[in-house]
Amino acid sequence: MKTYSLGKEEKLRKSFEFKSALSRGKGLSTEHFKVLICPNSLMQRRLGITASRKVGSAAKRNRVKRLLREFFRLHKLHLPPSSDILFIARPGADKLDYSGVSDELRIILLTRPPQA
């Protein structure tokens, strides 16, 4: 698989996968996003994204999801290995551009100290 691609096997696709990440995931928060990180046994990182109608219209929600997929695609090698990463967009996330999304998520995901 190519380093910067995002294939089917790297996405949370089933309802039970999202529910598992919601119930067992460790939460991190920013102003516009909540991030849940849940260990998995698949030896790969997987991405899940949710954006409710509180975020905005369908076009705005889809744009936020596109930006989150791009962040994951470019930074996945620096994210925790063998884990499901669920991004939950909060109201106001639709006002961010890619650099805003990247700056906000980089602070909590890439600059925190390693866990024991």
C-alpha positions as CSV (number, residue, x, y, z in Angstrom):
1,M,0.0,0.0,0.0
2,K,1.2,3.5,-0.7
3,T,2.3,5.6,2.2
4,Y,0.0,8.6,1.5
5,S,-3.1,6.8,0.2
6,L,-6.2,6.1,2.1
7,G,-7.8,2.7,1.3
8,K,-11.0,1.0,2.5
9,E,-9.1,-1.0,5.1
10,E,-8.0,2.2,6.8
11,K,-11.6,3.5,7.4
12,L,-14.2,2.7,10.1
13,R,-17.1,1.6,8.0
14,K,-19.5,-0.4,10.2
15,S,-21.8,1.0,12.9
16,F,-20.4,-1.4,15.5
17,E,-16.8,-0.1,14.7
18,F,-17.9,3.4,15.5
19,K,-19.8,2.3,18.6
20,S,-16.7,0.5,19.9
21,A,-14.5,3.5,19.4
22,L,-17.1,5.7,21.1
23,S,-17.4,3.4,24.2
24,R,-13.7,2.4,24.6
25,G,-11.8,5.3,23.1
26,K,-9.7,7.7,25.1
27,G,-10.9,11.2,24.4
28,L,-8.9,14.4,23.5
29,S,-10.6,17.7,22.8
30,T,-10.0,20.9,21.0
31,E,-12.3,23.8,20.4
32,H,-13.7,22.4,17.1
33,F,-13.1,18.6,17.4
34,K,-13.2,15.7,19.8
35,V,-10.8,12.9,19.0
36,L,-11.2,9.4,20.4
37,I,-8.4,6.9,20.1
38,C,-9.2,3.3,20.6
39,P,-6.7,0.4,20.4
40,N,-7.4,-2.3,17.8
41,S,-5.9,-5.7,17.0
42,L,-5.6,-5.1,13.3
43,M,-2.1,-3.7,13.3
44,Q,-3.1,-0.6,11.3
45,R,-4.6,2.8,11.9
46,R,-8.2,3.3,10.9
47,L,-10.1,6.6,10.5
48,G,-13.7,7.4,11.5
49,I,-15.4,10.8,11.1
50,T,-18.7,12.1,12.3
51,A,-20.2,15.5,11.7
52,S,-23.7,16.2,12.9
53,R,-26.1,18.7,11.5
54,K,-25.1,21.1,14.2
55,V,-21.9,21.6,12.2
56,G,-23.7,23.0,9.2
57,S,-25.3,22.1,5.9
58,A,-24.4,19.0,4.0
59,A,-21.9,20.8,1.9
60,K,-20.1,22.2,5.0
61,R,-20.1,18.9,6.8
62,N,-18.6,17.2,3.7
63,R,-15.9,19.8,3.5
64,V,-15.0,19.3,7.1
65,K,-14.8,15.5,6.5
66,R,-12.6,16.1,3.5
67,L,-10.2,18.2,5.5
68,L,-10.1,15.6,8.3
69,R,-9.4,12.8,5.8
70,E,-6.6,14.9,4.3
71,F,-5.0,15.5,7.8
72,F,-5.2,11.8,8.6
73,R,-3.7,10.8,5.2
74,L,-0.8,13.1,5.5
75,H,-0.1,12.5,9.2
76,K,-1.0,8.8,9.7
77,L,2.6,7.6,10.1
78,H,2.8,9.9,13.2
79,L,-0.5,8.8,14.8
80,P,-0.7,6.0,17.3
81,P,-0.2,2.6,15.6
82,S,-2.8,-0.2,15.7
83,S,-5.6,2.1,16.7
84,D,-9.0,3.4,15.6
85,I,-9.1,7.2,15.5
86,L,-12.5,8.8,15.5
87,F,-12.8,12.5,14.8
88,I,-16.1,14.2,15.9
89,A,-16.6,17.6,14.4
90,R,-18.2,20.3,16.6
91,P,-20.1,23.4,15.6
92,G,-17.7,26.0,14.2
93,A,-15.5,23.4,12.5
94,D,-16.9,24.5,9.1
95,K,-15.3,27.9,9.5
96,L,-11.7,26.4,9.5
97,D,-9.5,25.9,6.5
98,Y,-6.9,23.1,6.2
99,S,-4.2,25.0,8.1
100,G,-6.6,25.7,11.0
101,V,-7.7,22.0,11.1
102,S,-4.1,20.9,10.9
103,D,-2.8,23.3,13.6
104,E,-5.6,22.4,16.0
105,L,-5.2,18.6,15.6
106,R,-1.4,18.7,15.5
107,I,-1.3,20.2,19.0
108,I,-3.2,17.3,20.6
109,L,-2.2,14.4,18.4
110,L,1.4,15.0,17.4
111,T,3.0,17.2,20.2
112,R,1.8,15.3,23.3
113,P,4.3,13.2,25.1
114,P,4.4,9.4,24.3
115,Q,2.2,7.2,26.5
116,A,3.7,4.5,28.6
